[in-house]
């Protein structure tokens, strides 16, 4: 679906490259996450792959078309949700969706169906200027699907949302993946990436440092150990055991039999740990 | 075509819900009513009380009023442009089949066409003085280019609608240029030609019987308008990035 090879980009007037030669491929039906701190080049890559930043070196193709050469009808089947909601403040929610759907010549989604999915059906006739930030974010999110796109770009899709609404958004993204849509997410929220992305790429200083599935990363970069917390002599104690041969480890089996176990955790790394490990930076 | 209709529908919703925009639409209509019904009364009063014949200046008043509608339409388009820029919509249009170029084409061409039609309607309704409609076509066409010039000027140099309103008032200075052309009899009046409005009224006044002067004002004026338009379009594109 997306193929990027040897991509380089320098902003006019800048001495150094912002994107320093990156490669990645995104398959059809995949949820791909581009992770990185601000200033790493995330937005630049996103702008190139949605076709609004031209003048790059190397190759960036969507459905086989080089992005330098796309035509307006390319956007018929592309959906984009920017980080900052861009909506008509004086229009109601449904007027906004109706307006944007009339920019497409193909089949479009019924606005009420979209609004229901994000829990905004009761606010369909409210003007966006009276919306809270979270409501605008949700409307902005469902607008990305108004043209029934098969490739969707979402920038920080859950930012500014409470846990219930964030969950709704994540569920919709997973449902869209089941329908065969390809989804490209840009975020610095590691938890979201861990929960929904099939593969993630860590970007820092214009380069991709790591690219794999969250599960593989967590297992390969973590300690292969189990940490057990148990109660003893009125206090909490902790013991670590190697995962290899755990079932026949006498000390472990003895602890299970004799002590009151309170928590048990395998020590795979979190995406955040890996990020700090690999880049030497935190995400904040 | 479908996209133009969608944008037009959107503009109508926006205008209906914003008093500031509504004023810009109503103003040319009020002007037409003033020219037709009030001005002749004022004229009669001046003649009887002060023995001052205003009717000899009617062509100038009309030429001056020709600038008014494109200016109001320009302010209208400029305010919508500012709103759209503030709401971050330009970025979004660039990822739809409309594209940013399509949006800008709509935002500059459609208000010009409206200006053109409305200016003719106001002139025809006012019935103040005999005018040569045929030779006015290119003059009003030129005046209509002031609509996107004003819109792009506001869109480029105002950072919000309040500033836009202030800038619109400052642009009132453009209306002095025609007066210089009419009242200053020396060649120095050509200095007022740095303002596009000068060329509109000058060619308007020569339009009753197209003289060589008419053609000179017209061609020079069109060049001045084209320069302003292309410069501001370039500036706005940079600003909107």
Interface residues (C-beta under 8 A of the other chain):
Chain A: X50 X51 X52 X72 X73 X75 X76 X78 X80 X82 X84 X85 X86 X87 X88 X89 X90 X91 X95 X99 X100 X102 X103 X104 X105
Chain B: X2 X3 X5 X6 X9 X10 X13 X14 X17 X18 X83 X87 X88 X89 X91 X92 X94 X95 X96 X97 X98 X99 X102
